């Protein structure tokens, strides 16, 4: 058994050795799996010898064919590469041409930009309502026959049905001259006694006891309702006595919400024309803010201690008189399209700004003074 295995190993080694010799001789003559360079060298050698020797030598003849095939393959590869490069160049040029903006594309982009330009855009429904409200306000003010009665309501932030404050401010043209530079406004502030301990401060500021235009009146809820109704009835009767054309107009900032609070609180308020400053403010195209505090800052109206019903009613009346004044609108550019809005009203405030700032010298102080309102 052992001799048989040795015999098989010897035969395998001899076969392997013979295969190696055949591969070596074939590679040397350029017949086997040799490279194209070996075949090319054999073809050059055979070309220098005689034709008879070439015909007699089959490996040389076979090597020549291999050389020809390799040469043809090289030519085909070269032609393919050249053609591929040409096709790639054509595609690149086509892509560049496609990427270049065409006249139709430029025209379409110009039309889109013109449509997006606020100066070329038609006013929205809200802007139209604001323009109509401004036109009504200017008509009422110029007639000198309209009494403006501003009402503001504050409620408890945890239960909107519980009213805590009422503010009333009145502008009577009979108490003001047409050329008066500063309007005479009557203002009062009522605090509901039953809800005097219901304070805000979590969601809105609590300035219940910070009325800026006199003393606040703490009264029972029933007496507050009676006082408010008596003030409204007084001016309605006064307008009727003055003759035809005289009327009373409600003024409020988002007055629909105040009316809802009054109705839910059981207050009976007569129906009168309304001048809503929030709606009127939307006539200023390009402005997106509508909070009373931001509008007061934008118009440079001195104010403070908002979310006091009396203060809010007074400042709302000031805003109405300002934005309905044609000369003031021209001064502030409120009729421009779009309205110029300083960066301080565009950027979102991440923290509360201090009321003081360190000034290095007199020049900086003068720059701040003369740039106020611009």
matplotlib code that plots the C-alpha trace (Angstrom):
import matplotlib.pyplot as plt

x = [0.0, 2.9, 4.7, 1.5, 1.2, 4.8, 4.3, 1.3, 3.3, 6.2, 3.8, 2.2, 5.5, 6.7, 3.4, 3.7, 7.3, 6.4, 3.6, 5.9, 8.4, 5.7, 4.5, 8.1, 8.7, 5.4, 6.0, 9.5, 8.2, 5.2, 2.5, 0.9, -0.5, 2.4, 1.9, 1.3, 4.9, 6.4, 4.2, 5.2, 8.9, 8.5, 6.7, 9.5, 12.1, 10.2, 9.9, 13.7, 14.2, 13.4, 9.9, 10.6, 11.8, 8.6, 6.5, 8.4, 8.2, 4.6, 5.0, 6.4, 3.5, 1.1, 2.9, 2.5, -1.3, -1.3, 0.6, -1.8, -4.7, -3.1, -2.3, -5.9, -7.1, -4.9, -6.3, -9.8, -9.2, -7.6, -10.5, -13.0, -11.3, -11.1, -14.7, -15.7, -13.8, -15.5, -18.9, -18.1, -17.0, -20.2, -22.3, -20.4, -21.0, -24.6, -24.9, -23.2, -25.6, -28.5, -27.3, -26.9, -30.0, -32.1, -34.0, -37.3, -36.0, -34.7, -38.0, -39.9, -37.7, -38.1, -41.9, -41.8, -39.7, -42.1, -45.0, -43.2, -42.4, -44.9, -45.1, -46.6, -48.8, -52.4, -53.6, -54.9, -58.3, -56.9, -55.1, -58.3, -60.2, -57.5, -57.6, -61.4, -61.1, -58.5, -60.8, -63.7, -61.5, -60.3, -63.8, -65.1, -62.2, -62.5, -66.2, -65.6, -68.9, -67.8, -67.1, -64.5, -65.0, -62.2, -62.9, -60.4, -61.1, -58.7, -59.6, -58.0, -55.5, -56.7, -60.4, -61.3, -64.9, -63.9, -63.4, -61.0, -60.6, -62.3, -60.7, -62.6, -61.0, -63.1, -62.1, -64.8, -64.2, -66.2, -63.6, -60.7, -59.8, -59.3, -55.8, -54.9, -51.5, -52.2, -55.6, -57.7, -58.7, -60.9, -59.9, -61.0, -60.1, -62.4, -61.4, -63.9, -63.9, -64.9, -61.9, -59.3, -57.1, -57.1, -53.7, -52.0, -48.3, -47.7, -48.8, -49.4, -48.2, -50.1, -50.5, -53.9, -52.8, -50.6, -53.1, -51.1, -53.9, -55.6, -56.8, -58.3, -61.9, -62.5, -66.2, -68.5, -69.1, -72.7, -71.6, -68.8, -71.4, -73.7, -70.9, -69.8, -73.3, -73.9, -70.8, -71.8, -75.4, -74.3, -72.2, -74.9, -77.5, -75.0, -74.4, -78.1, -78.6, -75.9, -77.9, -77.8, -74.4, -73.1, -72.4, -70.4, -67.8, -66.2, -62.4, -60.4, -57.4, -58.9, -62.2, -64.1, -62.4, -63.3, -67.0, -67.0, -65.6, -68.3, -71.1, -69.9, -69.6, -73.3, -72.7, -75.2, -73.3, -75.3, -74.3, -72.3, -69.8, -66.3, -62.9, -60.5, -56.9, -55.6, -57.6, -56.6, -52.9, -52.9, -53.4, -49.6, -48.3, -45.1, -45.7, -46.4, -46.5, -49.8, -49.2, -50.2, -46.8, -44.9, -47.1, -46.6, -42.8, -42.9, -44.9, -42.7, -45.6, -44.5, -46.2, -45.7, -47.5, -49.5, -52.1, -53.7, -57.2, -57.2, -53.7, -54.5, -57.7, -55.8, -52.9, -55.3, -57.0, -53.6, -52.8, -56.1, -55.6, -52.1, -52.7, -55.8, -53.8, -52.7, -49.8, -48.5, -48.9, -46.8, -44.2, -43.9, -44.2, -47.2, -48.5, -45.3, -45.2, -43.7, -43.4, -39.9, -39.4, -36.3, -34.2, -35.2, -38.8, -37.7, -35.3, -36.8, -35.8, -34.2, -34.0, -35.5, -33.6, -32.3, -33.7, -30.2, -27.0, -23.4, -22.6, -18.9, -18.9, -21.1, -20.9, -22.5, -25.2, -26.0, -26.1, -28.6, -30.7, -30.9, -31.5, -34.5, -37.6, -35.6]
y = [0.0, 2.3, 1.6, 2.4, 5.8, 6.6, 5.6, 7.9, 10.8, 10.2, 10.2, 13.4, 15.2, 14.1, 15.3, 18.6, 19.0, 18.2, 20.7, 23.4, 22.6, 22.8, 26.2, 27.5, 26.5, 27.9, 31.2, 31.3, 30.8, 33.2, 30.6, 30.2, 32.7, 35.1, 38.8, 40.8, 42.1, 38.6, 38.0, 41.4, 40.6, 37.3, 38.9, 41.5, 38.7, 36.7, 39.7, 40.1, 36.4, 34.9, 34.1, 30.4, 30.3, 32.1, 29.6, 26.6, 27.9, 27.5, 29.1, 32.2, 32.1, 31.7, 34.4, 36.7, 36.1, 36.8, 40.0, 41.1, 40.4, 42.3, 45.2, 45.2, 45.1, 48.1, 49.9, 49.1, 50.1, 53.4, 54.1, 53.2, 55.5, 58.3, 57.9, 57.6, 60.8, 62.5, 61.4, 62.5, 65.9, 66.2, 65.3, 67.7, 70.5, 69.6, 69.7, 73.1, 74.4, 72.9, 74.5, 77.9, 80.1, 80.5, 83.7, 82.1, 81.0, 84.5, 86.0, 83.6, 84.4, 88.1, 87.6, 85.6, 88.2, 90.9, 88.9, 88.4, 92.1, 93.6, 96.8, 94.7, 92.4, 93.1, 93.7, 90.8, 90.7, 91.7, 94.7, 95.7, 95.6, 97.7, 100.3, 100.5, 100.9, 103.7, 105.5, 105.3, 106.6, 109.5, 110.4, 110.2, 112.4, 115.0, 115.3, 116.5, 114.9, 111.5, 110.7, 107.9, 105.6, 103.2, 100.2, 97.6, 94.5, 92.4, 89.0, 86.4, 84.4, 81.1, 81.7, 84.1, 84.3, 86.2, 89.9, 91.8, 95.2, 97.7, 100.7, 103.5, 106.4, 109.0, 111.5, 114.1, 116.6, 119.2, 119.1, 119.4, 122.1, 121.1, 122.5, 121.0, 119.4, 117.2, 115.6, 115.9, 112.4, 111.4, 108.1, 105.9, 102.5, 100.1, 97.1, 94.4, 94.0, 90.3, 89.5, 91.9, 89.0, 87.2, 88.3, 87.6, 87.3, 83.8, 84.5, 88.3, 91.1, 92.2, 95.9, 96.1, 98.7, 100.7, 103.1, 106.0, 108.5, 108.8, 106.6, 103.2, 102.6, 99.4, 98.5, 95.5, 93.7, 95.0, 98.6, 98.2, 97.1, 100.0, 102.5, 101.2, 101.2, 104.8, 106.1, 104.6, 105.9, 109.4, 109.9, 108.2, 110.7, 113.6, 112.7, 112.6, 116.0, 117.6, 116.8, 114.7, 113.2, 113.0, 109.5, 107.4, 104.8, 102.1, 101.9, 98.8, 96.7, 93.4, 94.7, 91.5, 89.6, 92.4, 92.3, 88.5, 88.9, 91.5, 89.3, 86.2, 88.3, 89.3, 92.9, 94.5, 96.7, 98.6, 98.0, 100.9, 101.3, 99.9, 101.2, 98.3, 99.4, 95.9, 95.6, 99.1, 98.4, 95.6, 98.3, 98.9, 96.5, 94.6, 94.7, 91.4, 92.4, 93.6, 93.6, 96.9, 97.3, 96.8, 99.2, 101.8, 101.3, 101.5, 104.8, 106.2, 106.8, 107.1, 104.4, 102.0, 99.6, 97.8, 95.1, 97.7, 98.1, 101.9, 102.3, 100.1, 101.9, 105.3, 104.1, 102.4, 105.7, 107.3, 104.7, 105.3, 109.1, 108.7, 106.1, 108.0, 111.2, 111.6, 113.9, 111.5, 108.5, 110.4, 111.3, 107.6, 106.2, 104.0, 104.2, 103.0, 99.6, 97.9, 99.9, 100.4, 98.4, 98.9, 95.8, 96.0, 95.1, 92.3, 90.4, 88.3, 89.3, 86.5, 88.5, 91.5, 94.6, 97.0, 100.5, 102.0, 101.7, 102.7, 105.8, 106.4, 110.1, 113.0, 112.2, 108.8, 110.4, 112.9, 110.2, 108.2, 111.4, 112.5, 108.9, 108.5, 107.5, 106.8]
z = [0.0, 0.9, -2.4, -4.3, -2.7, -3.4, -7.0, -7.4, -5.9, -8.2, -11.3, -10.1, -9.7, -13.1, -14.7, -12.9, -14.0, -17.6, -17.6, -16.3, -19.1, -21.7, -20.4, -20.3, -23.9, -25.1, -23.4, -24.9, -28.4, -27.9, -28.3, -24.9, -22.5, -23.0, -23.2, -26.4, -26.2, -26.6, -29.7, -31.1, -30.6, -32.4, -35.3, -35.7, -35.6, -38.2, -40.5, -40.6, -41.6, -44.9, -46.0, -46.3, -42.7, -41.7, -43.5, -42.0, -38.5, -37.4, -34.0, -35.7, -38.1, -35.2, -33.3, -36.3, -36.2, -32.5, -33.1, -35.8, -33.5, -30.7, -33.0, -34.4, -30.8, -29.9, -32.9, -32.0, -28.4, -29.6, -32.0, -29.3, -26.8, -29.3, -30.2, -26.5, -25.8, -28.7, -27.5, -24.0, -25.3, -27.3, -24.2, -22.0, -24.6, -24.8, -21.0, -20.9, -23.5, -21.6, -18.3, -19.9, -19.1, -22.2, -23.1, -22.3, -18.9, -18.1, -19.2, -16.9, -14.0, -14.5, -14.6, -11.4, -9.7, -10.8, -9.5, -6.1, -5.9, -3.3, -5.5, -8.3, -6.2, -5.8, -2.2, -0.2, 1.3, 4.7, 3.1, 1.3, 4.6, 6.2, 3.4, 3.7, 7.5, 7.1, 4.5, 7.0, 9.8, 7.8, 6.8, 10.4, 11.7, 8.9, 9.5, 13.1, 14.0, 15.3, 18.9, 19.2, 22.2, 22.9, 25.1, 26.3, 28.5, 30.6, 31.8, 34.1, 32.1, 33.6, 32.9, 30.2, 31.4, 34.5, 33.6, 35.8, 34.2, 31.9, 30.2, 28.5, 26.5, 24.7, 21.9, 21.4, 18.6, 20.4, 23.2, 20.7, 18.2, 14.6, 14.6, 18.0, 18.0, 21.0, 21.4, 24.6, 25.7, 28.6, 30.2, 33.1, 34.5, 36.3, 38.4, 39.2, 43.0, 43.0, 40.9, 42.4, 43.6, 40.3, 39.0, 35.7, 35.0, 33.6, 30.1, 30.0, 32.1, 35.2, 35.5, 37.1, 39.6, 37.3, 35.6, 34.0, 33.6, 37.0, 39.7, 39.2, 40.4, 42.3, 42.0, 42.2, 38.9, 38.7, 39.2, 36.6, 34.1, 35.0, 34.7, 31.3, 29.9, 31.3, 29.6, 26.2, 26.6, 27.5, 24.3, 22.1, 23.4, 23.1, 19.4, 18.8, 20.4, 18.2, 15.1, 12.0, 11.0, 14.6, 15.8, 18.2, 16.9, 18.9, 18.8, 19.8, 18.9, 17.9, 19.1, 18.2, 21.0, 23.5, 22.4, 22.9, 26.4, 27.2, 25.9, 27.8, 30.9, 30.6, 29.5, 27.2, 24.6, 21.9, 18.3, 16.9, 14.0, 14.8, 14.0, 14.6, 14.6, 14.1, 10.9, 9.8, 10.5, 7.9, 5.2, 5.7, 3.0, 3.9, 7.7, 9.4, 13.1, 14.7, 18.4, 20.1, 21.8, 18.5, 16.6, 19.4, 19.1, 15.3, 15.4, 18.2, 20.5, 24.2, 26.2, 29.1, 31.5, 28.8, 29.7, 31.9, 30.4, 30.9, 29.4, 26.4, 25.6, 25.7, 23.5, 21.0, 20.5, 19.9, 17.3, 15.5, 15.4, 14.0, 11.3, 10.0, 9.7, 6.0, 6.9, 9.5, 7.1, 4.6, 7.3, 8.3, 4.8, 5.7, 2.2, 0.5, -1.1, 0.8, 4.0, 5.2, 8.4, 10.5, 11.3, 15.0, 14.1, 11.7, 13.9, 16.7, 20.1, 22.1, 25.4, 27.0, 26.0, 28.7, 28.9, 29.1, 27.0, 27.7, 25.5, 24.9, 23.8, 22.8, 19.1, 19.7, 21.8, 19.1, 16.4, 18.5, 19.1, 15.4, 14.2, 16.4, 14.4, 11.2]

ax = plt.figure().add_subplot(projection="3d")
ax.plot(x, y, z, "-o")
ax.set_aspect("equal")
plt.show()
